Amino acid sequence: MNYKRIVIENQINIKNQLNFQAYIDGCLKLDYFFTKFVEYRECYRRYPSINKWREFVVISLLENLSKNKKLKFDMAGINSNKKLKENIYSYQKNKILLYDFCFSCALDFYDKNNITINSLSMEICYEMIIDKIKDDFNGLHLAREIETNIFSRLSKIDNSNRFENSIGHNSILNELETELYKTIENLENPEYNNLFSLDKVLLQLSYKISSKNIIYNLNYLKTILSNERCFSYQRLNSNNIIAKKYIEISKMLLSILNPKEKKLINLRYGLDADRRHTLIDIYEMNKYKNYKELFEELTRALWKLKICWPNQILYKLLFCCEEEYEEESIF
């Protein structure tokens, strides 16, 4: 089987008996905090600073205490903004590690059982992993226990092999191709917001994209890039006003990326007081070997951000717009 997703982080050797309890505890700890981030936006019609965010969580926790409700958050973890940011960073790195490990296990299961890896099978992986990270990790401590549990869960999917193989071997390529084709159709439509249209596709499909996807659709990708330079250059080559307003949270977004990804995201979206640039400009500035390498790196970085932050804040800080479509949050 020649399809493998773009790896989020360095994969863990699933044959090792690693103790995952610390990663699991860290992954579950801050869900409440990120839920309150979205609630703050709904209440006040703006995103909070880290200090306002923390205050909002504390008030909510005190209200729950007054009603004898069970707390879902560790009060000691928010005794200062610095401590809270450290906890958030740890939480997000653990979440990236867990997703990467769980996807590796699921893909191994598909490979051993000769199940076609396509958009549907990846969607099943994704939903199963979200469910497990939220609810089912209690009592699982070792890598092998988690792997066995995932294998057991996937094996219960009725007729998955027959159904997925009936879709066709090339179906894995079709979703990205379809989205890119739609993007190209709307490039010159003044009523269609095509600034960062490619980036939104990569963010939306992130975990379904492979190197093979990128190679197969390279002509479409280059067409979008050429259009970006011709028609959107002035708009892209400007400061990110939203990121400047929320500079602290912008820096938190960058903190979970490796140095190369951080530089790419900063150049693209201007999160760290930099100007935004077209992808062709970034390709030339960073001296990439080829466009495949650029798209893989951008997809990997956006996938990490998607795992760790609500869509609402990503759209606002990266693309300076509201989310355009309904998508179930991973929080």
C-alpha positions in Angstrom: 0.0 0.0 0.0 1.7 3.2 -1.2 -0.4 5.8 0.7 0.8 7.3 4.0 -0.5 10.5 5.4 1.8 13.5 6.0 3.3 12.7 9.4 2.4 15.4 12.0 5.4 14.8 14.2 8.1 12.2 14.5 6.2 9.0 14.9 6.6 6.9 18.0 7.7 3.3 17.6 4.4 1.4 18.4 6.4 -1.7 19.3 7.9 0.1 22.4 6.0 -0.2 25.7 5.9 3.5 26.3 4.0 4.8 29.3 1.4 7.2 28.0 -0.3 8.1 31.2 1.4 11.5 31.5 0.5 12.4 27.9 -3.1 11.3 28.4 -3.5 13.3 31.7 -2.1 16.4 30.0 -4.4 15.9 27.0 -7.6 15.8 29.0 -6.8 18.6 31.5 -7.4 21.7 29.4 -10.5 20.9 27.4 -12.6 23.0 29.8 -10.3 26.0 29.2 -10.7 25.9 25.4 -14.4 25.5 25.7 -14.5 28.8 27.6 -12.4 30.4 25.0 -15.2 29.9 22.5 -17.9 30.9 25.0 -16.1 34.2 25.7 -16.3 35.0 22.0 -20.0 34.2 21.9 -20.6 36.4 25.0 -18.5 39.4 24.2 -18.2 39.2 20.4 -14.5 39.4 20.6 -11.6 37.1 21.5 -10.0 37.4 24.9 -6.5 38.2 25.9 -4.9 35.5 28.0 -5.7 37.5 31.1 -9.3 38.0 30.2 -9.6 34.4 29.2 -8.2 33.2 32.5 -10.5 35.5 34.4 -13.5 34.1 32.5 -12.5 30.5 33.4 -12.1 31.4 37.1 -15.5 33.1 37.2 -17.1 30.0 35.6 -15.3 27.6 38.0 -16.5 29.7 41.0 -20.0 29.7 39.7 -19.8 25.9 39.4 -18.5 25.6 42.9 -21.4 27.7 44.2 -23.8 25.3 42.6 -21.9 22.2 43.9 -21.0 21.2 40.4 -18.1 18.9 39.7 -15.1 20.9 38.5 -13.5 19.9 35.2 -10.4 21.9 35.7 -7.3 22.0 37.9 -7.5 25.3 39.8 -3.7 25.1 40.6 -3.0 25.1 36.9 -4.3 28.7 36.4 -2.7 30.5 39.3 -0.8 32.8 36.9 -0.8 33.6 33.3 2.7 32.3 32.9 1.8 28.9 34.5 -1.3 28.7 32.4 0.6 29.2 29.2 3.1 26.6 30.2 0.2 24.1 30.8 -1.4 25.0 27.5 1.8 24.4 25.6 2.3 21.0 27.4 -1.3 20.1 26.7 -1.0 20.9 23.0 2.3 19.1 22.5 0.7 16.0 24.2 -2.3 16.2 21.9 -0.1 16.3 18.8 1.8 13.3 20.0 -1.3 11.3 20.8 -2.9 12.1 17.4 0.2 11.0 15.6 0.5 7.8 17.6 -3.2 6.9 17.2 -3.1 7.6 13.4 0.0 5.4 13.1 -1.8 2.6 14.9 -5.0 2.9 12.8 -3.1 3.0 9.5 -1.2 -0.1 10.6 -4.5 -1.8 11.2 -5.7 -0.8 7.7 -2.6 -2.0 6.1 -2.6 -5.4 7.9 -6.3 -5.9 7.0 -5.9 -4.8 3.4 -8.4 -2.0 3.8 -8.2 0.8 1.2 -6.9 4.0 2.8 -9.0 6.8 1.4 -11.0 9.8 2.6 -13.6 7.6 4.2 -11.2 5.4 6.1 -9.2 8.5 7.3 -12.5 10.1 8.4 -13.3 7.0 10.5 -9.8 7.2 12.0 -10.2 10.9 12.8 -13.6 10.5 14.5 -12.5 7.4 16.4 -9.4 9.2 17.7 -11.4 12.3 18.8 -13.8 10.1 20.6 -11.0 8.1 22.3 -9.0 11.2 23.4 -12.2 12.7 24.9 -13.7 9.7 26.6 -11.9 6.4 26.4 -8.4 6.7 27.6 -9.2 6.0 31.3 -7.3 2.9 32.4 -5.0 2.8 29.3 -1.4 3.5 30.2 1.0 1.8 27.8 1.4 2.3 24.0 0.6 -1.4 23.4 -2.7 -1.1 25.4 -3.8 1.9 23.3 -2.8 0.2 20.1 -4.8 -2.9 21.0 -7.8 -0.8 22.0 -7.7 1.0 18.6 -7.5 -2.2 16.7 -10.4 -3.6 18.6 -12.5 -0.5 17.9 -11.7 -0.4 14.2 -12.4 -4.2 13.8 -16.0 -3.6 14.8 -16.8 -1.4 11.8 -19.2 -3.6 9.8 -18.2 -4.4 6.2 -15.5 -1.7 6.2 -13.3 -3.6 3.9 -16.0 -4.3 1.3 -17.5 -0.8 1.5 -14.2 1.1 1.3 -12.8 -1.0 -1.5 -16.0 -0.5 -3.5 -15.3 3.3 -3.6 -12.3 2.8 -5.7 -8.6 3.0 -5.4 -8.2 6.6 -6.5 -10.9 8.0 -4.3 -8.2 9.2 -1.9 -7.2 11.7 -4.5 -10.6 13.0 -5.3 -11.5 15.1 -2.3 -8.4 17.4 -2.5 -8.8 17.5 -6.3 -12.4 18.5 -6.0 -11.7 21.3 -3.5 -8.8 22.7 -5.5 -10.9 22.6 -8.7 -13.7 24.6 -6.9 -11.1 27.0 -5.7 -9.8 27.6 -9.2 -13.3 28.1 -10.5 -13.9 30.9 -8.1 -10.5 32.7 -8.3 -11.7 35.5 -10.5 -15.1 35.8 -8.9 -15.2 39.2 -7.0 -18.0 37.9 -4.8 -15.9 35.0 -3.6 -13.4 35.5 -0.9 -10.4 33.7 -2.4 -7.7 35.2 -0.2 -6.1 32.2 1.6 -8.6 29.9 -0.2 -5.9 27.3 -0.7 -4.8 27.5 3.0 -8.4 26.9 4.0 -8.5 23.7 1.9 -5.3 22.5 3.4 -6.6 23.2 6.9 -9.9 21.5 6.3 -8.5 18.3 4.8 -5.2 18.3 6.6 -5.2 14.7 8.0 -6.5 13.3 4.7 -3.7 14.7 2.6 -0.6 12.6 1.6 2.5 13.3 -0.4 0.7 11.4 -3.2 -2.2 13.8 -3.1 0.1 16.8 -3.5 2.1 15.3 -6.4 -1.2 14.3 -8.2 -2.6 17.8 -7.8 0.5 19.8 -8.3 -0.7 21.6 -11.5 -3.9 22.7 -9.6 -1.8 23.9 -6.7 0.6 25.9 -8.9 -2.3 27.5 -10.8 -3.6 28.8 -7.5 -0.2 30.1 -6.5 0.2 31.9 -9.8 -3.1 33.6 -9.4 -2.2 34.6 -5.8 0.9 36.4 -7.0 -1.0 38.2 -9.9 -4.2 39.2 -8.1 -3.7 39.1 -4.4 -0.1 40.3 -4.0 -0.9 43.6 -2.4 -3.5 42.2 0.0 -1.2 39.4 1.1 1.9 41.6 1.5 0.4 43.6 4.4 0.4 43.4 8.2 -2.0 41.0 10.0 -3.9 43.5 12.1 -5.9 40.8 13.9 -2.6 39.1 15.0 -1.2 42.3 16.2 -4.3 42.9 18.3 -4.0 39.4 19.9 -0.2 39.2 19.9 0.0 37.0 23.0 -2.3 34.4 21.6 -0.5 34.7 18.2 2.8 33.8 19.9 1.1 30.8 21.6 0.0 29.5 18.2 3.6 29.6 17.0 5.0 28.0 20.1 3.8 24.5 19.2 5.6 24.5 15.9 9.2 23.5 15.1 11.5 26.4 14.0 11.0 25.7 10.3 7.2 25.5 10.6 7.2 28.6 12.8 9.1 30.6 10.2 6.7 29.4 7.4 3.5 30.2 9.3 4.9 33.6 10.4 5.8 34.6 6.9 2.5 33.4 5.5 0.2 34.9 8.1 2.3 37.6 9.8 1.7 36.3 13.3 4.9 37.7 14.9 4.9 41.3 13.8 6.0 40.2 10.3 4.3 41.0 7.0 2.3 38.3 5.1 3.7 36.9 1.9 2.5 34.9 -1.1 3.5 31.2 -1.2 5.7 31.9 -4.2 7.6 34.5 -2.3 8.0 32.1 0.6 9.1 29.4 -1.7 11.9 31.6 -3.1 12.8 33.2 0.3 13.2 29.8 2.0 14.9 28.1 -1.0 12.6 25.0 -1.0 13.8 22.1 -3.2 10.4 21.8 -4.8 6.8 22.8 -4.3 5.9 19.4 -2.9 8.1 20.1 0.1 6.5 23.5 0.7 2.9 22.1 0.6 3.8 19.2 2.9 5.3 21.6 5.4 2.4 24.0 5.3 -0.1 21.1 5.6 1.8 19.6 8.6 1.9 23.0 10.4 -1.8 23.7 9.7 -2.7 20.2 10.9 -0.9 20.8 14.2 -2.8 24.1 14.7 -6.1 22.4 13.8 -5.5 19.8 16.6 -4.7 22.4 19.2 -6.9 25.4 18.6 -10.6 26.0 17.9 -11.5 26.7 14.2 -12.9 30.1 15.2 -9.6 31.5 16.4 -7.6 29.9 13.6 -9.8 31.6 10.9 -9.7 34.9 12.7 -6.0 35.0 13.4 -4.6 33.3 10.3 -7.1 34.4 7.6 -8.7 37.5 9.3 -12.2 36.2 8.6 -14.9 34.2 10.2 -15.2 30.5 9.7 -17.1 29.9 6.4 -18.5 26.5 6.9 -19.9 24.4 9.8 -17.4 21.9 11.0 -17.5 19.9 14.2 -14.9 21.2 16.7 -12.3 18.7 18.1 -12.8 20.3 21.5 
